[in-house]
């Protein structure tokens, strides 16, 4: 039996996801969470096989939930289920340790396939993302979004800077020093050839990384 944790701040979405798995004899929705903090508490208290996490929660991003959950239970698979564009997020999330990315408007059989793959220790990617990953193995692709070259931690901090958080706020949230976060910020600006946080936010909005 695959034990699932569903993390989404919308009741209707959680109900819809539960419905997808309700007829399965090999899967069980064993827990739910509305916020990132609830999700972290659930992961600490109960073993799950797969967590399905929304990318945008009321108190933190799905990237944060992914990072903290994997630190607590490295063996638990995390699938990101989101309405944000797959092309923009999937590669960075896979690099950050996610077992896959499933669009919220994808057919339910895709979600089930993703859960099965994740529970077996495999990664789930759509054919389009698989092709992008293959291109990346052959060398940096010219049409790859600039943010896909960021490391896991750089991307996490990039998302927070794009959302308007200050260096000190990010340092507090991630239990890092202000100097460390500032160093990451400098690396992000250098890698993406930006000059300021405003450039980061503009890029993120343009590429639908934030609403």
Secondary structure, 3 states (H helix, E strand, C coil): CEEEEEECCCHHHHHHHHHHHHCCCCEEEEEEECCHHHHHHHHHHCCCCEEEECCECCCCEHHHHHHHHHHHCCCCEEEEEECCCHHHHHHHHHHCCCCEEEECCCCHHHHHHHHHHHHCCCCECCHHHHHHHHHHHCCCCCCCCHHHHCCHHHHHHHHHHHCCCCHHHHHHHHCCCHHHHHHHHHHHHHHCCCCCHHHHHHHHHHCCCCC
